[in-house]
Amino acid sequence: MNRRNFIEWLTLSTGAIAATAFPAIAVPETATGTRKDKDGLTADVVIAGGGLGGFAAALAALRNGLSVVLTEETDWIGGQLTQQGVPPDEHGSIETHGAPQSYRDFRTAVRQYYIRNYPLTEEARTRAHLNPGDGSVSRLCHEPRVAVAVLNEMLAPWISTGRLTLLLEHKMIAADVQGSKVNTLKAVDQRSGNTIFLTAPYFIDATELGDLLPLTGTEFVTGSESRQDTGELHAGERANPENNQAFTMCFAMDYIPGEEHVIEKPKEYDFWRNFKPTMTPPWPGKLLALQYSMPITLQPTMLEFNPDGRMFGEILNLWNYRRIINKTNFRPGAYAGDITIVNWPQNDYLPGNLVGATDKDFKLHVNKAKQLSLSLLYWLQTEAPRPDGGNGWPGIRLRKDVMGTADGMAKYPYIRESRRIKSVFRILEEHVGRDNRTQLLGKTGGNTAAFFHDSVGVGSYGLDLHPSFGGNNYIHLSCLPFQIPLGALLPVRMDNLLPACKNIGTTHITNGCYRLHPVEWSIGEAVGLLVVWSLKKKTIPRAVREDKNMLEEFQHFIGTQGLETAWPKK
């Protein structure tokens, strides 16, 4: 079996997961497995960060014959979907289009995992679009561990053949850079303290906070830009580099009626019980309460909470919002109760900023955010108002096993905003926001997002910004189905470092729609394929965009790999 046939065999032989076979591009014969020497590892591409962007970049590179070193700071790959505990936030067309084929294959594999391994009811088993939790936020609310299992299975053949080296619990700590080129990265094993050098012709920053950007001297921005800078309709009058969105320490819980599962009172409970966020426009009272600012109108809005899952008309029952197990989808007795993920307005952490934080401050604010989440849990167990007029639900149980941690909190904070590269092209609100486009182009122009000639993907979600460290309340704006421009994935100066997470060339405003699960996957896959193409053509990524013919060839290539570059015309 020759090398190319072997690659195609791998693509076809990964069972239910690799439902789609993509043609493998011809790559240099030097692209073998990762190579180890006394100083470290060498590969065709080194990817820092095993979230959805990093995973998709690795998968794209591997199926096209490249060798990959993929590092991950935690012991779970999958980023926001797994280690951060956030079920997928997706658009309404996700079952048929609007994301890479590989992402939809992943979703199919998650459903098949439940069908193969779980005691589903016959009705649930035969449902075309099984949603294990029936959570209102997503068409596929499922357990983090299931996503980890599916993602690991997708990588298993590449690890076995030596093309992929996966370094879990490794963090990048230094870089060797000459001019516009990164030569080597240095990573530390957080378990042993040992360090390793990683060398490659290309490096991808898929970390949650854009960690490689300061390490490599890559130009970047943080926080919110000024209206004078961007011209965006909803930008502030002044720039604020510290004004990043709140992060959240998610957790899982179930409810066992008649049992007592109240946790020990958190040490910071009294503080959080009385905490009132200071922001503009004002938050409607205490954070730990069944009310919040409606993101679209910013008006005080009541919420409900009842773990029996009942509906309250148009009022949201928070229990159902990110529910990942609906016990009625499973045979009677399989589950004592539903399981839900808590990623609510009530545990968004505002007093500290993780972007650019020192290790000491990072740990400080993560620990305080855990105290907030534990305080919310304790409040639900002991003080939350019940529909019958009582207070508290003592049968709520913290499900530590769901997150795979001793304290029950997610392995990593849910990050909404990162350092962002200074890019060849910057995505502005006027490109994707309905209001801004209507203001500039009139009513007709406000019906479609800007067309990007260099599109390498698509996405759709609202411009959804949570309250921020700088004191802003929600900013939630109508957003049009959009494209992902290649220019936003290219740093202005660096030749062999590319972003693949929330660190692309957006603004504070447009980050709000480019940060979600399928978009991050699409960005990562496009970047992985860009590395493949650049190596094949013996050029640098910026040159692909600058050469009209080469750009068109590259867009055709990624189309054969299952990426969509435009939305269907209505």
C-alpha atoms as one frame of an Amber mdcrd trajectory, in Angstrom:
protein
   0.000   0.000   0.000   1.560   3.312  -1.026   1.579   6.382   1.168  -1.358
   8.177  -0.467  -3.543   5.055  -0.464  -2.667   4.565   3.194  -3.884   8.087
   3.998  -7.122   7.478   2.084  -7.561   4.160   3.905  -7.257   5.932   7.241
  -9.846   8.476   6.166 -12.266   5.692   5.220 -11.642   3.295   8.091 -12.536
   5.199  11.229 -15.993   3.657  11.551 -19.183   5.627  12.074 -17.264   8.801
  12.807 -15.595   9.301   9.438 -18.892   9.292   7.558 -17.409  11.442   4.824
 -14.222  10.605   2.921 -12.264  13.612   1.676  -9.656  13.409  -1.096  -6.157
  13.683   0.334  -3.922  16.303  -1.238  -0.503  15.311  -2.545   2.054  16.510
  -0.010   5.846  16.260   0.126   7.157  12.771   0.816   9.004  14.199   3.817
   5.666  14.506   5.626   5.952  11.346   7.723   5.302  10.896  11.426   6.428
  13.209  14.189  10.142  12.885  14.859  11.755  12.756  18.276  15.316  13.606
  19.193  17.189  14.504  22.369  15.876  18.084  22.271  12.196  17.429  21.594
   9.741  16.769  18.775   9.593  17.885  15.162   6.473  17.807  12.986   4.957
  19.519   9.958   2.771  21.630  12.228   2.609  22.251  15.976  -0.807  23.181
  17.340  -1.156  24.727  20.801  -4.605  24.154  22.250  -6.839  21.101  21.881
 -10.138  22.963  21.735 -12.480  22.701  18.767 -10.329  24.951  16.575  -7.121
  23.123  17.390  -8.792  19.742  16.991 -10.244  20.656  13.588  -6.897  22.061
  12.418  -5.162  18.843  13.455  -7.759  16.646  11.767  -7.489  18.604   8.504
  -3.702  18.413   8.506  -3.625  14.715   9.392  -6.049  13.556   6.736  -3.902
  15.365   4.169  -0.711  13.582   5.134   0.950  15.983   7.574   2.461  15.095
  10.920   1.109  17.004  13.914   2.014  17.750  17.511  -1.095  18.862  19.409
  -0.761  20.196  22.957  -3.572  20.724  25.429  -3.420  22.436  28.799  -6.011
  20.147  30.458  -6.486  16.384  30.270  -9.515  16.688  27.929  -9.488  17.778
  24.315 -12.576  19.608  23.062 -12.300  23.079  24.603 -15.580  24.861  25.238
 -17.574  21.723  24.409 -15.845  19.476  26.982 -13.346  20.928  29.443 -15.476
  24.091  29.759 -18.779  22.213  29.898 -20.768  24.177  27.319 -23.186  22.328
  25.006 -22.955  23.512  21.385 -24.422  26.927  20.558 -25.558  26.573  16.963
 -27.792  28.097  14.298 -31.099  26.721  13.037 -29.760  25.146   9.820 -26.951
  23.174  11.427 -28.432  19.752  10.603 -28.041  20.319   6.852 -25.596  23.156
   6.162 -23.753  26.157   7.543 -20.775  24.252   9.014 -18.000  21.970   7.743
 -19.005  18.435   6.837 -16.547  17.144   9.429 -18.384  19.083  12.155 -21.690
  17.558  11.100 -20.002  14.145  11.021 -18.918  14.762  14.607 -22.511  15.593
  15.594 -23.719  12.402  13.929 -21.086  10.424  15.813 -22.276  11.874  19.137
 -25.796  10.664  18.403 -24.511   7.271  17.318 -22.521   7.003  20.553 -25.736
   7.351  22.552 -27.568   4.914  20.288 -24.795   2.303  20.637 -24.136   2.647
  24.351 -27.127   4.123  26.230 -30.507   2.636  27.228 -32.567   4.981  25.070
 -36.291   4.529  24.644 -37.316   3.156  21.270 -38.802   6.519  20.346 -35.591
   8.374  21.197 -33.442   5.765  19.460 -35.282   6.189  16.172 -35.605   9.961
  16.361 -33.954  11.547  13.315 -32.279  14.306  15.332 -31.768  12.866  18.788
 -31.121  15.502  21.441 -30.143  13.601  24.635 -30.907  16.499  26.946 -33.542
  18.361  24.943 -31.960  21.551  26.239 -33.506  24.681  24.774 -30.127  26.191
  23.839 -29.078  23.492  21.359 -30.299  20.712  19.100 -27.588  18.476  20.547
 -27.254  19.014  24.288 -25.034  16.166  25.450 -22.529  15.196  28.120 -18.963
  16.531  27.927 -17.566  13.006  28.381 -19.384  11.774  25.286 -17.826  14.539
  23.213 -14.393  13.642  24.630 -14.913   9.981  23.712 -15.957  10.815  20.153
 -13.125  13.297  19.608 -10.555  10.834  20.962 -11.914   8.125  18.675 -11.540
  10.451  15.697  -7.860  10.935  16.544  -7.083   7.342  17.530  -5.843   6.089
  14.127  -3.472   9.024  13.748  -2.001   8.521  17.203  -1.563   4.820  16.487
   0.295   5.456  13.214   2.578   8.046  14.806   1.392  10.930  12.664  -0.100
  12.643  15.699   1.578  13.218  19.043  -0.978  14.409  21.595   0.536  16.076
  24.657  -2.120  16.506  27.330  -1.582  18.775  30.349   1.134  20.678  28.494
   1.354  24.452  28.359   3.490  26.634  26.108   5.917  28.789  28.085   8.488
  30.192  25.629   9.251  30.654  21.953  12.301  31.054  19.754  11.487  33.635
  17.081  13.580  35.223  14.366  11.931  38.188  12.709   8.574  37.068  11.302
   9.225  33.358  11.780   8.678  31.122  14.793  11.347  28.415  14.990  10.524
  26.522  18.161   8.077  26.501  21.039   8.863  25.304  24.543   6.159  23.484
  26.510   6.035  22.309  30.099   4.402  19.120  31.296   2.229  20.412  34.151
   2.304  17.027  35.865   6.054  16.389  35.954   7.492  19.849  35.342   9.573
  18.507  32.458   9.956  20.710  29.403  10.043  19.842  25.715  10.971  21.776
  22.577   8.601  21.591  19.595   9.811  22.457  16.108   7.870  22.788  12.856
   7.594  24.899   9.713   4.144  26.057  10.947   2.584  26.823  14.320  -1.098
  27.296  15.148  -2.370  29.170  18.195  -5.613  27.476  19.192  -5.295  28.337
  22.879  -8.342  29.755  24.638  -6.674  33.078  25.438  -4.293  33.491  22.493
  -1.300  32.543  24.620   1.154  32.246  21.725   0.659  35.826  20.607   2.675
  37.495  23.399   5.138  34.580  23.528   6.020  35.025  19.848   5.783  38.814
  19.664   2.787  38.593  17.328   0.869  41.876  17.228  -2.489  41.657  19.014
  -5.261  43.657  20.672  -7.497  43.018  23.681 -10.728  44.395  25.036 -12.978
  46.858  23.256 -12.088  49.264  20.458 -13.346  52.836  20.174 -15.957  53.968
  17.674 -13.378  56.323  16.199 -11.144  53.336  15.464 -13.693  50.925  13.985
 -16.662  53.098  13.009 -18.914  50.449  14.548 -22.411  51.527  15.496 -22.283
  49.907  18.941 -18.619  50.478  19.821 -17.863  52.655  22.844 -16.547  56.190
  22.692 -13.235  55.095  24.176 -11.116  52.004  23.740 -10.602  49.842  26.808
  -8.048  47.009  26.533  -9.321  45.538  29.825 -12.955  45.372  28.729 -13.335
  41.659  28.041 -16.495  39.640  28.484 -17.177  37.758  31.702 -15.981  34.184
  31.985 -17.871  31.369  33.704 -17.033  28.294  35.765 -19.696  25.844  34.644
 -20.933  22.850  36.610 -23.477  20.050  36.297 -26.273  19.040  38.646 -29.226
  16.680  38.835 -32.243  16.566  41.150 -33.331  13.672  43.357 -36.673  14.505
  45.046 -36.815  13.631  48.724 -33.039  13.370  49.140 -30.639  15.764  50.850
 -27.588  16.869  48.860 -26.944  20.367  50.213 -23.235  21.228  49.980 -21.229
  22.879  52.725 -21.824  26.629  52.746 -19.196  28.186  50.425 -16.731  30.429
  52.218 -17.640  33.427  50.017 -21.383  32.774  50.050 -22.314  35.870  52.038
 -20.403  38.065  49.576 -22.001  36.566  46.475 -25.465  36.354  48.029 -25.463
  40.136  48.330 -23.417  40.973  45.227 -24.977  43.554  42.905 -23.149  44.015
  39.597 -22.252  47.584  38.692 -22.777  48.149  34.984 -24.392  50.336  32.349
 -27.333  50.024  31.836 -27.911  48.858  35.433 -28.346  45.207  36.362 -31.752
  44.656  38.034 -30.615  43.905  41.587 -28.656  41.020  43.054 -26.811  38.560
  40.818 -28.163  35.539  42.730 -31.818  36.027  41.882 -34.352  34.761  39.373
 -34.118  37.875  37.264 -31.657  39.353  34.818 -31.292  41.943  32.096 -32.937
  40.659  28.928 -29.982  40.741  26.472 -31.939  42.273  23.580 -33.956  44.922
  25.463 -31.858  45.188  28.669 -35.139  45.370  30.576 -35.421  43.562  33.943
 -36.812  40.108  33.156 -38.046  37.367  35.441 -36.784  33.800  35.229 -38.130
  30.566  36.661 -36.399  27.551  38.134 -37.977  24.165  38.685 -36.015  20.908
  38.277 -39.119  18.976  37.240 -38.650  20.627  33.856 -42.110  22.149  33.594
 -42.656  25.067  31.241 -43.743  28.485  32.454 -45.178  29.936  29.269 -42.783
  32.483  27.789 -40.710  32.635  30.989 -37.541  30.551  30.761 -37.140  27.691
  33.217 -33.379  27.726  33.752 -33.354  24.008  34.443 -34.222  23.298  30.806
 -31.812  25.812  29.301 -28.669  23.656  29.070 -30.092  20.304  30.124 -27.830
  17.517  28.822 -29.833  14.478  29.980 -33.615  14.354  29.774 -34.469  11.194
  31.680 -37.588  10.629  29.555 -35.314   9.890  26.569 -34.029   6.835  28.433
 -35.654   3.685  29.721 -37.514   4.032  33.039 -35.125   3.813  35.971 -31.984
   4.555  33.962 -31.691   8.008  35.520 -32.937   9.198  38.884 -33.343  12.680
  37.421 -32.373  14.981  34.587 -28.866  16.443  34.391 -28.340  20.090  33.496
 -25.337  22.353  32.961 -25.237  25.649  34.830 -23.908  28.353  32.536 -26.314
  31.136  33.414 -26.216  34.905  33.902 -26.023  34.176  37.638 -22.539  32.654
  37.437 -20.916  34.974  34.922 -17.825  36.257  36.762 -17.260  40.016  36.429
 -14.732  41.224  39.059 -11.616  39.954  37.264 -10.122  39.607  33.817  -8.257
  36.522  32.584  -6.968  37.949  29.301  -3.360  38.880  30.017  -3.569  37.868
  33.676  -0.466  36.611  35.469  -0.527  32.988  36.604  -1.195  34.197  40.148
  -4.136  36.403  39.136  -5.492  33.723  36.807  -5.680  31.231  39.687  -7.098
  33.894  42.016  -9.987  34.803  39.723 -10.714  31.217  38.708 -10.977  30.262
  42.378 -13.279  33.221  43.054 -15.389  32.257  40.042 -15.660  28.756  41.477
 -16.870  30.305  44.718 -19.519  32.190  42.758 -20.719  28.993  41.065 -20.735
  27.062  44.347 -22.618  29.945  45.955 -25.211  29.797  43.196 -25.582  26.054
  43.775 -25.967  26.549  47.545 -28.523  29.328  46.944 -30.542  27.023  44.686
 -30.427  24.300  47.318 -31.371  26.512  50.255 -32.928  29.845  49.274 -34.203
  29.895  45.701 -37.970  30.589  45.632 -40.138  27.593  44.686 -43.473  27.740
  42.873 -45.197  26.367  46.004 -44.018  29.363  48.032 -41.198  27.542  49.793
 -37.467  28.051  49.434 -34.662  25.859  48.208 -34.304  22.504  46.501 -32.182
  20.291  48.832 -32.444  17.377  46.384 -30.204  19.169  43.875 -26.968  17.215
  43.626 -23.631  18.468  42.333 -22.525  15.989  39.660 -18.742  16.077  39.952
 -18.417  13.072  37.670 -19.933  14.913  34.710 -17.100  17.451  34.669 -14.470
  14.937  35.757 -13.130  17.062  38.615 -12.833  16.746  42.381 -14.666  20.020
  43.043 -17.349  19.541  40.386 -16.401  22.635  38.457 -15.389  22.516  34.794
 -11.723  21.771  34.124 -11.229  25.211  32.568 -13.158  28.483  32.630 -15.576
  29.115  29.783 -13.762  31.810  27.823 -15.779  34.152  25.615 -13.055  36.555
  24.583  -9.339  36.284  23.886  -6.377  38.242  22.642  -6.994  38.931  18.948
  -4.382  39.161  16.216  -3.828  42.370  14.313  -4.882  40.889  11.012  -4.540
  41.610   7.323  -8.319  42.180   7.327 -10.457  43.023  10.349 -14.105  41.957
  10.606 -16.265  44.892  11.705 -19.862  45.229  12.825 -20.689  46.828   9.474
 -19.829  43.513   7.802 -22.204  41.293   9.777 -24.520  43.366  12.000 -28.013
  44.022  10.655 -28.419  47.442  12.297 -25.008  48.713  11.235 -25.453  47.492
   7.655 -28.913  49.032   7.442 -27.516  52.340   8.668 -24.810  52.299   5.994
 -26.626  50.683   3.082 -30.339  51.160   3.675 -33.018  48.571   4.369 -32.132
  46.339   1.422 -28.427  46.321   2.260 -29.232  45.255   5.797 -30.623  41.913
   4.637 -27.306  40.228   3.860 -23.844  40.211   5.402 -20.845  41.542   3.508
 -19.465  39.335   0.744 -15.849  38.314   1.303 -13.989  37.318  -1.859 -11.539
  35.339   0.279 -14.133  33.373   2.243 -12.948  30.096   3.784 -16.030  29.272
   5.854 -19.441  30.343   7.077 -21.253  30.824  10.356 -24.394  32.232  11.893
 -25.167  33.455  15.386 -26.222  36.661  17.077 -23.707  39.314  18.055 -23.852
  38.018  21.612 -21.678  39.813  24.163 -22.098  39.028  27.836 -21.573  41.661
  30.543 -17.965  42.741  30.637 -15.181  43.584  33.033 -15.379  47.210  31.896
 -18.941  47.587  33.163 -21.038  47.030  30.046 -24.297  45.129  30.289 -25.272
  42.704  27.543 -24.789  43.722  23.945 -26.990  41.441  21.870 -27.548  42.463
  18.268 -29.119  40.918  15.212 -26.453  39.328  13.028 -26.732  38.115   9.447
 -25.430  34.712   8.260 -21.793  35.481   7.544 -18.609  34.279   5.900 -15.176
  33.779   7.433 -12.616  35.843   5.478  -9.135  34.427   5.059  -7.692  37.878
   5.721  -8.952  37.707   9.312  -6.878  34.540   9.875  -3.610  36.128   8.745
  -1.391  38.116  11.132  -0.104  41.360   9.630   3.555  40.344   9.990   4.156
  36.758  11.103   4.763  34.234   8.314   4.243  30.865   9.992   1.969  31.478
  12.971  -1.806  31.275  12.486  -4.780  31.665  14.874  -7.476  29.003  15.229
  -9.709  29.936  18.130 -11.233  33.202  19.397  -7.992  34.997  18.512  -8.747
  35.827  14.868  -9.077  39.350  13.464 -12.448  40.351  14.859 -13.321  43.291
  17.072 -14.785  43.172  20.575 -18.211  43.460  18.910 -17.823  40.917  16.101
 -16.127  38.392  18.372 -19.668  37.913  19.683 -20.710  35.896  16.621 -17.384
  34.280  15.639 -16.744  32.602  19.017 -19.294  29.767  18.900 -18.655  26.040
  18.507 -19.224  25.404  14.773 -17.524  28.672  13.780 -14.435  27.886  15.851
 -14.321  24.417  14.272 -14.630  25.969  10.797 -11.828  28.456  11.522  -9.552
  25.685  12.757 -10.226  23.436   9.797  -9.582  26.268   7.328  -6.288  27.078
   9.063  -5.206  23.432   9.048  -5.911  23.244   5.321  -4.083  26.535   4.770
  -0.955  24.956   6.271  -1.395  21.925   4.003  -1.756  24.215   0.955   1.165
  26.449   1.899   3.477  23.465   2.267   2.307  22.007  -1.028   2.797  25.283
  -2.890   5.972  26.173  -0.979   4.615  29.607  -0.152   3.477  31.537   2.910
  -0.197  31.873   3.893  -0.446  35.603   3.077   0.653  34.888  -0.496  -2.312
  32.538  -0.949  -4.685  35.438  -0.397  -2.660  37.892  -2.450  -2.592  35.703
  -5.587  -6.067  35.621  -7.169  -5.540  32.333  -8.972  -3.990  30.628  -5.988
  -6.795  31.860  -3.740  -9.404  30.424  -6.085  -7.533  27.120  -6.222  -7.344
  27.048  -2.426 -11.066  27.761  -2.093 -11.821  24.955  -4.518  -9.572  22.648
  -2.507 -11.272  23.371   0.806 -14.613  22.834  -0.910 -13.511  19.286  -1.731
 -12.691  18.926   1.961 -16.252  19.696   3.041 -15.942  23.402   3.919 -18.652
  25.794   2.783 -17.564  29.262   1.693 -20.984  30.823   1.041 -24.555  30.533
   2.256 -27.144  29.165  -0.188 -28.918  31.898  -2.116 -32.551  32.260  -1.132
